[in-house]
Amino acid sequence: MPSVVPPLKGWRVVIYPNDHRPPHVHVIGTQQRARFELLCDIGQVQLMSNIGFTQSQIQLIAVYLVKHLKHLCNEWGRIHDH
């Protein structure tokens, strides 16, 4: 699955086309995985699950996702025909 924004520290950000609501992204590292809900209407993200990322890495990822939130929300809509 291709990344929807440039990788951050080698971690890929992906949206799966057959995935479920609510709008969210998967952040994938070598041995880490996290899901963040895209709260498009309020300009924030919310951690849904985390395996292997440290708290400081999660904070860094959240800031990165908020920076790209508009694009991520548009991509979610485009991929899921909303």
Secondary structure, DSSP 8 states (H G I E B T S, - for coil): ---SS--BTTBEEE--TT--SS-EEEEE-SS-EEEEEEETTTTEEEEEEEES--HHHHHHHHHHHHHTHHHHHHHHHHHTT-
